[in-house]
Amino acid sequence: MHTIMVIAGGLVLLAACLLAGRFLGMPSGGALVFIPLWLIGAAINMWIGISRAGYSFSDEFPILLLVFAVPAAIATAAWRHFS
């Protein structure tokens, strides 16, 4: 359940970045700004899983890939659509 909530949070951040990019006159720029921000956010989520929840790196790394990849793929599709 936590993974789904984190991915949903990433999609909300993507929407905010796309809206900010649109208001700043760069519709595809929001998607490009989102990807490094989301990589940092997904890495922080992994770090919390390791340090506080007690999971190992090998347990958390596949979750990091999933949590990062789903919103990043949608951001890439949005970037291609608006470019």
TAHU-V548593 format. One record per backbone hydrogen bond with DSSP energy under -0.5 kcal/mol. CO is the residue of the C=O (numbers start at 0). NH is the residue of the N-H. E is the energy in kcal/mol with one decimal. If there is no record, write none. Layout:
co = {CO:CO}
nh = {NH:NH}
e = {E:E}
This chain:
co = {0:1:2:3:4:5:6:7:8:9:10:11:12:13:14:15:16:17:18:19:20:21:25:25:27:28:29:30:31:32:33:34:35:36:37:38:39:40:41:42:43:44:45:46:47:47:48:55:56:58:59:60:61:62:63:64:65:66:67:68:69:70:71:72:73:74:75:76:77:78}
nh = {4:5:6:7:8:9:10:11:12:13:14:15:16:17:18:19:20:21:22:23:25:24:28:29:31:32:33:34:35:36:37:38:39:40:41:42:43:44:45:46:47:48:49:50:51:52:54:59:60:62:63:64:65:66:67:68:69:70:71:72:73:74:75:76:77:78:79:80:81:82}
e = {-2.0:-2.3:-2.4:-2.4:-2.1:-2.0:-2.0:-2.0:-2.3:-2.4:-2.3:-2.2:-2.5:-2.7:-2.5:-2.5:-2.6:-2.1:-2.4:-1.6:-3.2:-1.1:-0.7:-1.0:-1.2:-1.9:-1.8:-1.4:-0.7:-1.3:-3.1:-2.0:-1.9:-2.2:-3.0:-2.1:-2.2:-2.1:-2.0:-2.6:-2.4:-2.0:-2.0:-3.2:-2.4:-1.5:-2.3:-2.1:-2.6:-0.5:-2.5:-2.3:-2.1:-3.3:-2.5:-2.7:-1.9:-0.7:-1.9:-2.5:-1.7:-2.4:-2.3:-2.1:-2.3:-2.5:-2.4:-2.1:-2.4:-1.2}
